[in-house]
Amino acid sequence: MVYVEILFRNQGKCTNPQIIDIFRFQKVIAFLKRKNERYIPRKAKVLSKEQVERFLLDAPDDLWLLAKIVTIFGIFGCCRCDELLSLTMNDVEDMGKYVIVTLRQTKNLTIRRFTITDDGCSFQPCTFYRKYNRTPTIFLTYRHGKFISLNAGHHTIGVVPKQIAKFLGLKEPELYIGHCFR
């Protein structure tokens, strides 16, 4: 049975909640059911391994380096946009053959570590990172081969899959969202 909890506020303080049975309100339930008719959710699309590799190999670095770095970090670490934004240079250790990334601020509040390595990749993710790591923060805006002193934001990182889909000429690029890295 579904219950809705309503809190009555008295002088800015919450008093004991009252529990109301929503099934007593048949008109509200009928209205919600009518609104849900013929609703078809749009499923987000996911980039395949081949599409990601093609993008990383074919896209020119002077225009797409930020998108390449976001893609590499997102895929190797199964990262959310907010997790990528919270990274600093102290969270990334370049060990030569591989790069160790520590995620300190995660959604479930546990510290996570992942490794970026060149082994088994047709592209070289560590090389891309070394081209980009000249900055004090991980994700600075990169336009036309130059860094701009503006941190990349949540929407800049979240729109990267859409930009990749446009670059590759895929159908319906707006259906590729930041969740495709997870």
N, C-alpha and C positions, 0 to 999 in steps of 0.2 A: 504494500500500500504506500502511496506517495504522500508525504507530509510536507507542508510548507511551514517554515518557522518564521514567525513575525515577531520582531522585537519592538516593543513600545518604548519610546524614549520619553523620559520624564525629567525635565530640567537638565538635559544633556547627559543623563545617566541612563544606562540600559537597565530595565527591570527584568523580571523573570520572563522568558519567552513563552508565548502561547502557541500550542501546536494546533493547526487547523487542517482538517481532512479536505484535500482538494477535490476529492470525488463527490463532495456535496454540491459542487458548482458545475453542473452538467453543461450549462451553456458555454462556460469557459473551455471545457474539455472539447465540446463539439466545434467551437471556433478554432482551437489549436489543431484539431484533426483536419478541418477543412483547409487550413493554411498549409498543411504538410502534404496535401494531395498533389500528385504529379511532380513533386520535387525530386530532382535527380542531382545528387551532389557531383561536382566536377572533381575528378581525381587528378591530382598533381602528377605530372610525368617525371620520369627519372632518366638521367643520362646514362647511357651504357658505357662500359669500359672502353670500347672502341671509339666512341664519340669523344670521351674525355682525352684519350691518347691522341686522337687526330687534332683536337683543339690545342693541346699542349705542344705538339710538334709543329703544327702549321701556322698558328697565330704569331704574328710578329711581336717581339718583346717590347718594342718601343711604344706600342699601343695597349698591349694586353698583359703586361707583367704583373700588375696588381691582381687581375682576374686569375692568372696562372697560380700565383702564390696562395690566394684564397682557396682555389680549387685543390691544390696539393694539401694544404693544412686541413681543409674540410674533409677530404676523402681519407687521408691517412689516419686522422684522429676521430672521424665520425663526429665532427663538431657542430654545435649550434652556432648561429650568428653571434649571439651574446658571448659565447665562450671564446670565439675568435677575437672579438673586440676587447676582451679583458686581458689578452696576452700582452706582455711586455718583453723587452729584450732579455730581461733577467730570467724569463721562463723558457728561453730557447738556448740550448747548448750545442754548439757545432763541434763534433768530435772528429772531423775529418772524413771518415767513410760514411758517417750517418749523423743525423741531427736529432737530439732528444728534446721533446716539447713537454712541458709540465703545465697542465691546466689547473689553476688554483681556484678559480671562481666558476663552479659548475652549477647546473640547475639543482642537482641532488646533493650539493654541498660536500662532495667527496673529491679529493685531489686525484687527478687522472694523468697518466703519462703515456705518451706514444712516441714511436720512432719513425723518422722519415729516412728511408734508405734508397740507394740507387739500384740495389739488387733486384733483379726480375722485372725491371721497368724498361720499356723501350725509350722513354724520355728520362731525363736525369733530374729528379726533383731537388736534390741537394744543390745542384748547379744553379737552378732557378733561384733557390733561396739565397745563395751566396751573391747573386747579382743584385738581389733586393735588400740584403741585410745591412746596407750602409746607413740606415735610418735609426734614430733612437727609439721610436715606437715601431711596432711590427707593421701596422697597416696605415701608411700614409697615402694620400691621393697621388696617383701617378698618371700624368697626362702628357702625351706626345713626347715620351722619353725623358721627362723631367719630374722630379718630386715636387709637390706643392706642400707648403707647411700647413696642411689641413688634414686632420685625422679622418680616415674613412669611417663612415657611420654605419649604423645598423642596416639602413636601406641600400647603401652602396654594396655591402657584402651580400645582402639578401637577393639582390638583383643579378648577381654574377651568373647563376645558371641560365637565366633568361638571355643574358648577353651572349653566353656560349651557344645557346640554341639558335640565336639570330646569326651568329658568325658561321655556324655549321649549316644554316639554311633549313632547319627543321620546321615542321609544321607546328602551328600553335605555340610559339615560343613563350607566350605569357603563362602557360601552364607549368613551366619549369620554375620552381621556387627554391628558396634556400634549404628546404627539407630534403632535396634530392641528394645532398651530401651525406645525410644520415642513412 
